[in-house]
Amino acid sequence: MRWRSFGEDNKTPLSKCVDCGMPNDGAAAASGDAKPRPDDFSICFYCGHYAVFDQDLRLREPTQAEIEKMVFDPRVLDMKRQRKRELRPDEKFFEFLVHLTKARTK
């Protein structure tokens, strides 16, 4: 499997995706080297779930207002397209990882 990045990788405190439970300890901007800040949007690399960085740069569930902003943000739409294009070769493997992680957390 090849690991890819959309921009420069930035370390963040370890947290889990609020949907699939996969670990996350990094972030990358859609392009460039922007570092994540509190209240920035995030998209899970594994399942594509929307999240928001909290004050400690851990992931949290977005509010309804944040979701409404995200779904029309061109940067978020671009990141979703990039993620889908880049992960296509590994899609079945990631589906397996997400399924396995959810099964272990029940």
C-alpha positions as CSV (number, residue, x, y, z in Angstrom):
1,M,0.0,0.0,0.0
2,R,1.2,3.5,-0.8
3,W,0.6,6.3,1.7
4,R,0.0,9.6,0.2
5,S,-0.4,13.2,1.4
6,F,-2.2,16.1,-0.1
7,G,0.1,18.7,1.3
8,E,2.8,18.9,4.0
9,D,2.1,16.5,6.9
10,N,1.7,17.9,10.3
11,K,1.7,15.9,13.6
12,T,-1.4,16.3,15.9
13,P,-2.2,14.7,19.2
14,L,-3.5,11.2,18.8
15,S,-7.3,11.0,18.5
16,K,-9.8,8.7,16.8
17,C,-12.2,9.4,14.0
18,V,-15.6,10.1,15.6
19,D,-17.3,7.8,13.1
20,C,-15.0,4.8,12.2
21,G,-12.7,4.9,15.2
22,M,-9.5,4.8,13.2
23,P,-6.5,6.5,14.8
24,N,-5.4,9.9,13.6
25,D,-2.2,11.7,14.6
26,G,-1.6,13.9,11.6
27,A,-3.2,16.4,9.2
28,A,-2.4,17.7,5.8
29,A,-3.9,20.7,4.0
30,A,-5.5,20.2,0.6
31,S,-2.4,22.0,-0.8
32,G,0.5,23.9,0.7
33,D,1.8,23.6,4.2
34,A,-1.0,25.0,6.3
35,K,-1.0,23.7,9.9
36,P,-4.3,22.7,11.5
37,R,-5.7,25.1,14.0
38,P,-8.7,24.8,16.5
39,D,-12.0,24.9,14.6
40,D,-10.5,23.9,11.3
41,F,-12.4,21.2,9.3
42,S,-11.0,17.7,8.9
43,I,-11.9,14.7,6.7
44,C,-11.1,11.2,7.9
45,F,-8.5,9.6,5.6
46,Y,-10.2,6.2,6.1
47,C,-13.9,6.8,5.9
48,G,-14.4,10.4,4.8
49,H,-16.3,11.5,7.9
50,Y,-16.3,15.3,8.6
51,A,-14.8,16.4,11.9
52,V,-13.4,19.5,13.5
53,F,-10.2,20.1,15.4
54,D,-10.9,21.1,19.0
55,Q,-8.7,23.4,21.1
56,D,-6.1,20.6,21.7
57,L,-6.1,19.6,18.0
58,R,-8.1,16.4,18.6
59,L,-11.0,15.5,16.5
60,R,-14.6,16.2,17.6
61,E,-18.0,15.9,16.0
62,P,-19.0,19.0,14.0
63,T,-22.0,21.1,15.0
64,Q,-24.9,21.4,12.5
65,A,-23.8,24.9,11.6
66,E,-20.3,23.7,10.9
67,I,-21.6,20.9,8.7
68,E,-23.6,23.4,6.7
69,K,-20.5,25.5,6.2
70,M,-18.3,22.4,5.2
71,V,-20.6,20.9,2.6
72,F,-20.4,24.1,0.5
73,D,-16.8,25.0,1.2
74,P,-14.8,24.6,-2.1
75,R,-11.7,23.5,-0.2
76,V,-13.6,20.7,1.6
77,L,-15.2,19.6,-1.7
78,D,-11.7,19.6,-3.4
79,M,-10.3,17.5,-0.5
80,K,-13.1,15.0,-0.8
81,R,-12.4,14.6,-4.5
82,Q,-8.6,14.3,-3.9
83,R,-9.2,11.7,-1.2
84,K,-11.5,9.6,-3.4
85,R,-9.1,9.8,-6.3
86,E,-6.0,8.9,-4.3
87,L,-7.6,6.1,-2.3
88,R,-9.3,4.3,-5.1
89,P,-6.5,1.7,-5.4
90,D,-6.7,0.9,-1.7
91,E,-10.5,1.3,-1.2
92,K,-11.2,-2.3,-0.3
93,F,-8.3,-2.5,2.1
94,F,-9.6,0.7,3.9
95,E,-13.1,-0.6,4.0
96,F,-11.7,-3.8,5.7
97,L,-9.8,-1.7,8.3
98,V,-12.8,0.4,9.1
99,H,-15.0,-2.7,9.5
100,L,-12.4,-4.4,11.7
101,T,-12.0,-1.3,13.9
102,K,-15.8,-0.9,14.4
103,A,-16.1,-4.6,15.2
104,R,-13.4,-4.3,17.9
105,T,-14.9,-1.3,19.5
106,K,-18.4,-2.8,20.0
